[in-house]
Amino acid sequence: MRYNVGNDLSVQGVRYLILGSILYKDNAHGDEWEEYRLRNHDDRSESWLSIDMGNQEYEMSFMIGASKAPDGFKLVDSGTQVVRGRAGNVDVDMGETAQYETWEDASGEHTYSVERWSDEVEYSRGMYVALDDIKDLGPSPDAKKVKSSSSGVGGLIIAMLVAVAIGMSALFFGERNNTDVAKLLNVSGEYVLVKEASTSNDVLVYATAKSVDDASKDIINKLEGEVQSVKEDEDGTTVALLTGNEYILVYEDVGKDDFDDGDDTQASSEEQTKAPNTGETKTGAEAQDEDEEEASAAEDTATSNDVSAQSVSELISNAASRTLVQVTSRRHAYTTDKRPYHSRYLTYRWYRTFYRAVAYEADTKSYSKDESSYSNYNGETSVDSTSTSAYETYARSIRQQSADAKKTSGGGTSSGK
């Protein structure tokens, strides 16, 4: 981002405090722009500053009630905007989309905008400003008065203030909100850790009798607004969830006997997996064989602390099929292309595609010193942004409930797009 949350900004001589920021991209047009949520130091009113360096357009706008374009205004731009990054006190999810329209008056100086999100429509009026009229005044003495975001959509303002205090020169979008999904599942009683699948503390796999749908919604609910992005694959058998520091995959367990069944296991021209510690590439089917052997070997060496087959059997005795939940760090997803335990190839492909489309760009900044597992990746690099899934809507409602609860108890709440 060009400007840091917690800084003061002068726009046409008026001093504002930056409460939050959002990075948008229109994949169809290739445009990318930043928007900053501002609070006026004098009257505490809020407005938004849009910075589009590519098109050299800089706009100040403020929210208004439901309306239609004023007489004399004409439509000059429209499309689908995708949230590619965010920081501070803003109410958006990574990967969330909205249909937008921009209208201008005859002079080309004043604007009217519409954003159609999955659960609401927002309207605003504004005007263009010159880049020279925007000045970064540095860390604000009033930054401590900024209430933390209760929606978990970009990290706590408190963490940002600490960063400002120690003189960080930049705050990257998508900064980490530290979740611990394993801790939530461990105390649930409805999830059993399948340790034989977990050769590293960075990869934990849980089994549950819940369906993929129920388990995904349960995890969203347990995270209380900390889900940054969530989406299911085309057939609805795999759901990927992203928090600030973790990547969770919920999927159907195909079992060891079915690990190589059907067309799901065939190699794809879009993706090959790279053999560990070698330059050799393996097809999807070969990688599955290798993963199955590794999982079997790990099971043979399981310790007495491992969950017994009897325990897992009891867990799924009344279920038609078993659902697995893989919990890893985002760093693991960035650096490792290992296929999830007991998964179909289509599950593996969604695991890779979703991370590449939603998290990879931001994580390249965080893990720049690590070797990326996507250096030879030739699969899909985007996900459908034209529709909002039921999981995205559910995650947004949970986040809002969490925000309302904290607001009622005296905490802050995010607002605005």
Secondary structure, 3 states (H helix, E strand, C coil): CCCCCCEEEEECCEEEEEEEEEEEEECCCCEEEEEEEEEECCCCCEEEEEEECCCCEEEEEEEECCCCCCCCCEEEEEEEEEEEEEEECCCCCCCCEEEEEEEECCCCCEEEEEEECCCCEEEEEEEECCHHHEEEEEECCCHHHCCCCCCCCCCCHHHHHHHHHCCCCCCCCCCCCCCCHHHHHHCCCCCEECHHHCCECCEEEEEECCCHHHHHHHHHHHCCCCCCEEEECCCCCEEEEECCCEEEEEEECCCCCCCCCCHHHCCECCECEECCCCCCEECHHHHHHHHHHHHHHHHHCCCCCCCCHHHHHHHCCCCCCCEEEEEEEHHHHHHCCCCCCCCCHHHHHHHHHHHHHHCHHHHHHHCCCCCCCCCCCCCCCCCCCCCCCHHHHHHHHHHHHHHHHHHHCCCCCCCCC
